[in-house]
Amino acid sequence: CFLALGQPVKALECHELIPVAAAKLIAPHAYESSSLITLEEARARFDEAIEIAWQLYQKTGQRSFAERAFALTEQARAVLLLQSMAKARRDFQLPPDIRRQEQDMEAKIAWYQQQIATEEERGGPESAQKLEQLQQELFQLKRAQLRFQEQLRKDYADYASLSDELRFLSAGGVSKLLREGQALIDYYLTDTDAYIFYFNKTGAFSVRKAALPPLFRDNVLLYFTFMNSRNLKPEDKAWYLRMSYQWYQLLLQPELEADKSAPGSLMIIPDDALAFIPFDVLQYESSTGDTHWRDMKYLLHKLNTGYAYSATLWDMQQKISQDHRSKSSPKYNFAGFAPSYGSDAPQGDTRNVHIPDSLIYDIKSTLLELDKVHALIGGQKFPGPEASEQRFKEIAPDCGILLLAMHGLANDEHPELSCLLFGRPRGDSINNDVLFSNELQIMQLQADLAVLSACHTGFGKLHKGEGVYSLARAFAVAGVPSTVMSIWRLHETTAPVLIEAFFKHLKAGKTKDEALRLAKLEFLKNDDHYDSAHPFYWAGVTVSGDLCALDFSSGRWWWLLAVFLVLGVVFYFKGMRNEG
């Protein structure tokens, strides 16, 4: 109505109430699926709001309208992930017995969700009857959880509703998150256009609207498929290279050329289908089909790249990382897990978890990968049968860095069935060596970094606005501020080389994004990998979240400090006795 009356500013003000309304609508939802429906319905109204802000910015040139457009994009994405992370941080403030009650309830809910998803995949008359019973039991458990949470609001004054706690980052706060030489590029996609927001450390800020090419999303999925195909036909390779250059021109080139500060690192906040493009492989110059894969003009040669779900979430992950550094060192600076799936592994029944036997085969290279990383940085290692789910649950909460070199299975239809395999599945017990994503996300982890050297850990079901429901997302919910993951299948020969090189550069003091970039460049330049230079072998490994360097000496310095303090006290009292 305000638009019809020629009052676009009033129209924008109305649209800016959408996040408030959406938060109130999802607050009473017992099921995340209901919240997702509400948020997806609100997405179309966000599209309208951002377009109004853009038009006002174009008409007036006032930066405030561009900033309001950016604020709307922040409120339109990853809201449920932000709520989950805020809830996990808040719950640490609850009394231990109350927190245990809540965890027990969450564990039961996670079990029911897995069982329901398994029966839905299995299908058939027996499953239909069992499914109805499980759904009724889960509904009652969800009702009990809502009553429990309502009682907590009454008993604890600071137990506010999550919708009241969420604080979204404004455009003015982005530059504070950036390190020297780093820029941030943020994408918001509608059906027809891309809104591109760009920030650098000096405070520069720009917004651009670009029309998406026809069939853009279909082509992104085809592009993703090509990166999973090592043997392309010449015509396929030519198309792939053409897209790589065209998308660089569409998505990055104007911003990078206009930034006179010439950043060396780029934080990327993708949206929609862009979540499936590793920006490393985009070409800043066109290449011909006869150019060898390792000689192409990849963005990798120019910039370190990292990823985040939103600027607000990146801010929260940086704060989590700072919290970790302010506390004493964890009990274990590093713990690595590399299970066996062969004859020496405990044999179980995969039917109970609906995982085909063909997907569970031994990976010999993971044990060597674990040995090399452990030799490099020390800590604890759990090879073969020692790498059980139960052991992980015991050790992981007290670790600074986690390495999981194992099978990862993504389920893009039922994300709760995405899992890490700590061995062959064993029966129906809770610790059956299959760690499902919703089990993982209710853990309380203190790690600064999780390196998921497992297939498809960054892949999963894409919910428009909320992002990809992946195993990496589950680690973020569990409190890990930074994750190295793979958005497709890892090659068992080349992946360990990348991971070892990543840790080498990380130990040398490099930031996580630079350490990963250097590892990839080393891989491409090595003549031993000449035949493995296709992006399939290296481009799928990405890093998300807080990208700061890690201090590998911190644990030793705490130990030395404690020793010096004890010696100081001993000499002080010895001196006092001598004087007496």
C-alpha positions, -999 to +999 in steps of 0.1 A: +000+000+000+028+024+008+045+016-025+012+024-043+011+057-024+046+065-035+061+062+000+089+036-004+106+045+029+074+037+048+072+005+028+107-004+038+100+002+075+071-022+073+092-048+056+118-045+083+093-058+108+094-092+090+122-106+112+103-097+143+072-114+131+091-145+119+108-148+153+075-147+171+060-173+147+089-198+151+092-194+188+065-219+198+074-244+170+083-278+184+097-290+151+126-274+132+108-284+099+079-261+109+104-232+115+120-239+081+086-236+064+080-203+081+114-189+072+112-200+036+078-183+033+093-151+047+122-153+022+100-139-007+091-109+015+128-104+023+134-103-015+109-075-018+124-056+011+160-057-002+148-046-036+131-016-020+162-007-001+183-011-033+160+012-053+161+039-025+199+036-025+200+040-063+177+070-061+192+089-032+228+076-030+225+074+007+247+047+022+221+041+050+198+024+025+226+000+014+233-007+050+196-015+056+196-039+027+227-057+042+210-058+076+180-075+060+202-102+043+217-110+077+182-115+092+172-136+063+197-164+066+210-191+090+186-179+118+180-214+131+218-221+132+223-188+150+196-197+175+211-231+181+246-216+188+232-189+210+212-215+230+243-237+234+263-207+248+234-197+271+229-232+284+264-233+299+251-208+324+224-232+337+231-253+369+247-286+360+218-308+370+194-287+349+217-288+319+219-326+323+181-329+322+181-308+291+208-329+274+190-361+283+159-348+266+178-336+236+195-370+233+162-388+233+148-364+207+179-370+185+173-408+188+137-405+177+146-383+148+171-409+135+146-437+139+119-418+121+142-408+092+154-444+090+118-458+087+109-432+062+138-443+040+130-479+045+094-476+035+068-505+034+038-515+055+058-524+086+076-491+086+044-472+082+030-487+114+062-482+133+066-447+119+032-436+133+041-449+168+075-432+167+060-399+156+034-400+184+061-407+210+083-379+196+054-355+197+048-362+234+085-358+241+085-324+222+056-313+243+074-323+275+105-303+262+084-272+256+069-274+292+104-279+306+117-248+287+087-228+298+095-237+335+131-226+330+118-192+319+099-189+351+127-202+373+156-183+358+152-147+350+181-146+325+166-175+305+151-152+279+135-164+247+160-169+219+142-144+197+149-117+223+186-127+225+195-126+188+215-095+178+224-092+141+256-076+129+252-042+112+272-031+082+292-008+104+305-038+125+319-059+096+353-042+092+361-049+128+359-086+121+384-084+093+422-088+098+447-067+079+446-075+041+412-092+043+379-084+026+344-099+029+320-105+001+284-113+009+258-127-016+220-127-015+202-144-044+166-139-055+151-158-084+165-134-110+193-113-093+223-114-070+229-086-045+266-084-037+279-066-006+316-059-003+336-047+028+374-043+034+394-036+065+397+001+058+359+005+061+351+006+024+316-007+016+298-012-017+266-030-029+259-041-065+229-058-081+237-082-109+212-101-131+217-139-129+222-156-162+194-180-175+194-214-158+220-202-133+211-226-105+209-256-130+243-247-143+257-244-108+246-280-101+260-292-134+293-274-126+293-291-092+288-325-110+317-318-134+340-312-105+331-346-093+339-361-127+376-366-133+373-376-169+355-348-188+348-348-225+366-319-244+333-301-249+324-305-212+358-291-201+354-261-225+320-254-209+334-258-174+362-233-181+339-208-197+316-209-166+346-205-143+356-173-160+321-159-165+312-165-129+344-148-118+334-118-139+298-119-125+305-125-088+339-111-080+357-091-106+341-056-102+347-056-064+382-069-065+393-044-092+377-015-074+394-022-041+427-003-042+438-020-009+444-052-029+434-077-002+452-110-001+424-129+018+386-131+011+359-142+035+329-154+014+293-156+026+276-176-001+238-179-006+215-205-021+233-226-048+266-207-044+272-229-014+282-256-038+309-236-056+345-236-042+356-202-053+392-214-055+385-228-089+370-197-105+393-184-133+405-148-132+416-152-168+400-174-195+418-207-202+416-229-233+406-265-233+442-277-240+455-259-209+466-284-182+445-283-150+474-272-128+483-243-152+450-226-151+445-191-137+426-201-105+416-176-079+436-199-057+467-182-071+456-148-059+436-151-027+432-170+005+395-179+008+373-189+037+335-192+042+309-183+068+271-188+071+266-151+078+286-122+091+266-124+124+276-161+128+312-153+119+312-127+146+299-153+171+325-179+160+353-153+165+340-147+200+338-184+208+374-187+196+384-158+218+366-174+248+386-206+242+419-186+242+410-169+274+406-202+293+433-226+303+445-251+276+423-282+270+434-315+284+444-327+250+458-302+224+451-327+196+431-359+191+429-378+159+407-406+150+412-430+120+389-462+123+393-495+105+365-510+085+383-542+073+386-576+089+402-563+121+372-540+128+343-552+150+316-566+127+281-553+131+247-552+114+244-522+090+207-529+084+197-513+117+211-480+105+201-484+069+237-480+055+246-502+025+276-524+030+291-512-003+297-477+014+318-492+042+352-502+030+387-500+045+407-468+039+444-476+044+456-440+039+438-426+069+461-444+094+492-430+077+475-396+076+469-398+114+504-409+121+520-380+101+498-353+117+504-367+151+541-368+146+539-332+135+519-317+164+517-343+191+487-350+212+466-382+212+458-406+183+432-433+181+439-457+152+418-487+141+396-502+168+407-475+193+388-449+172+353-458+185+323-435+188+323-440+226+360-430+228+353-399+207+325-388+230+348-392+260+378-374+245+364-348+222+350-323+248+385-318+262+404-313+229+418-283+212+420-297+177+401-327+163+411-347+132+385-372+119+400-393+091+371-417+082+340-423+062+315-395+061+280-401+047+258-372+037+220-377+034+205-348+014+169-360+020+171-367+057+200-345+071+197-361+105+210-393+090+242-377+078+269-394+099+306-402+106+315-438+108+338-448+136+338-484+124+313-508+112+278-502+128+272-523+159+236-530+169+211-505+181+230-490+211+237-453+214+274-458+209+271-480+178+301-463+160+277-443+138+277-407+150+247-389+134+247-352+129+219-345+154+239-365+180+269-345+173+253-311+175+241-317+211+277-323+223+295-295+241+329-293+223+357-269+233+378-275+202+391-245+182+392-265+150+377-297+136+394-311+105+369-335+088+390-356+065+359-375+054+337-374+023+308-351+019+312-334+053+303-300+038+275-314+016+239-319+025+203-307+020+202-270+010+174-249+026+171-216+010+181-190+035+192-214+062+221-229+042+234-265+038+225-290+065+259-308+067+281-325+093+302-293+093+271-274+104+266-298+133+301-291+145+293-254+145+262-260+166+283-281+190+305-251+196+335-256+173+343-222+157+362-234+127+359-265+105+378-279+075+355-300+054+349-315+020+319-307-002+323-339-022+341-373-021+377-372-010+403-392-028+420-415-004+455-409-019+455-371-023+434-360+007+460-371+033+487-351+014+465-319+016+457-324+053+493-330+063+504-299+044+476-279+060+488-288+095+524-281+086+515-245+076+491-242+105+519-251+129+542-225+112+517-198+124+496-193+092+459-185+094+437-214+086+427-200+052+463-193+042+474-227+055+449-245+033+457-223+003+494-230+006+487-267+010+467-267-023+494-247-042+521-271-030+499-300-042+494-285-077+531-276-081+543-310-072+552-330-103+542-362-085+506-349-086+506-339-123+479-364-132+459-355-101+456-317-107+419-319-117+398-298-091+382-331-080+414-339-061+419-307-042+392-280-046+365-297-025+384-291+008+374-258+023+375-240+056+347-222+073+343-201+105+370-183+125+402-183+105+427-171+130+461-187+135+465-212+163+491-211+190+505-246+192+528-236+221+500-224+244+497-257+263+535-259+269+536-223+281+508-229+306+528-259+319+560-238+321+542-210+338+528-234+364+563-248+371+578-213+375+550-203+399+556-234+420+594-228+421+588-192+430+566-201+460+592-227+471+622-203+469+601-176+486+593-197+517+629-211+517+642-176+518+618-167+546+630-196+567+667-187+561+660-151+573+643-165+604 
